[in-house]
Amino acid sequence: QLQLVESGGGLVQAGGSLSLSCVASGSISRFNNMAWYRQAPGKQREFVARISSGAYTGYADAVKGRFTISRDNAKKTLTLQMNSLKPEDTAVYYCNAGGTYTSPGGLWGKGTLVTVSP
């Protein structure tokens, strides 16, 4: 089965930037939608950003204008560029494949932790 592996998380000060990557073990071109979700301590997992095979993107209001999602099917990679980070962005970030406009798909990575200090 296809596997997704996230990387790029870490500790950053508020106002800083991080770039997360999700590399797949096989082709991602068959997935119309790929997305990033996040789960903060004590909270439910929430949608962050999605990108379609046609490169249409969607963002949660909380990250709009600060985060940018992109995909490279040839490199089997999904990326999330995060700028102007805030402490409330602290969470484990998960890569997701195969979802719809409103729901995640069944394929998840194990996540990468992003911690934003004040």
N, C-alpha and C positions, 0 to 999 in steps of 0.2 A: 504494500500500500504506500501511496505517496506520503512522504514526511516533510514537514515544514520546520525549519530551525531558525529561530530568531537570534539576533545578536545586536550589539551596539548600546545596550543599556549601561547605566552607571550613575555616578553621583555628579551633579552639576549644580551650580549656584543659580538662584533666580535670575532670569534675564539671559541665561546662557542657551546654548544649542546642543542638540544631539541628533544623530542620524541613526535610525534603526533599520536593520536589514532582515529580510526573511528569505532564506534560500530553500528552494524545493528540491527534493531528490529526483524529480522528474518534471515533465512538461507542465506548465501552468497555463498554456494557451487555450486549453479546453475549458477553463473556468471563466465564465462570463464576468463574475464578480470576485474580486479579492478585497480583503478589508483588514483593518486594524481595530482591535477592541482593547479595552484596558479594564483592570480591576484594582481599585484602591483598597487599602486595608479596611475591612469591615463593611465593604460596600459590594453591590452586585456588579457583575461585568457589564460594561457599557460600550456602545458603539463610538468609534473615534473618526474613522474615515474609510471610504470605499472607492474602488476604481473599477470600471468595467473594461471589457476587452476593447471597447472603442475609445478608451481613455476618458470617459466621462467620470467625473469625481463628485463625491459628496462628503460633507464634513459635519460633525457635531457642532452646534453653536459655540460650545466652550472652546473649541480649537480653531474655528474658522479665522483665516487671516494669519494664523501663526504656524500651522502645520501644513505640509504638502505631501500628498501621497503620489507615488509613481510606481510603474511596473516595467520590467524588461523581460519580455517572454523569452528572448534568446538566451538570456543569462539566468532564467528561472528565478528571478528575484523581484521581491516587493520591497519598497523602501518607504520610510516615513521620516521626512525631515521636520524636525521640531525646533522652532525658534521662539524666542521670548518666553522661555519656560517659566512656569509659576509653581509654587509649592503644591498647589492643588492638582498639578499634573502628575504628582507622585503616584505610581501604580506599577503593576506588572502589565506589560503590553504583549498582546497576543496577535499573531498572524492567523487569518482565517481565509479559507477558500471554499468556493462553491455556493455561497449564499445568494439571497435575493436582495432586492432593494430594501426590504424591511426586516429581514432575518438573516442570521449567520448561517453558514453551511456547516456541515458536520466535520470538516477537517480543520484541526487546530494544531498550532505549535505549542511548545511547552512554556513559552513566554520569556520575556527579558525584563528585568527590574530597572525602572527609572526612578531615581530619587532626586528631588529638587529641594535644595536647602534655601531657607529664607535669605 
